[in-house]
Amino acid sequence: MVTTIQVTEETKEALERMKLFPRETYEDVICRLIEISREEELSTETIQNIEKALEDVKKSRLYSTEEVKKELGIT
């Protein structure tokens, strides 16, 4: 099924600039953007790990490079 959508002139111009080649359709541009968006979504686990890491930073639970090297026995 084909449908028509309305976009502002600015959006149309932005889509035009995103074309990989002159005859690429707006449909192809939009689908590519949707696919990129899906690939960049973070999993729940990743988000939780980032939040935990930020909390560690806020509470100064950090190790210097020298401390890590000493712990691992690499000097």
Secondary structure, DSSP 8 states (H G I E B T S, - for coil): --------HHHHHHHHHH-SSTT--HHHHHHHHHHHHHHT---HHHHHHHHHHHHHHHTT----HHHHHHHHT--
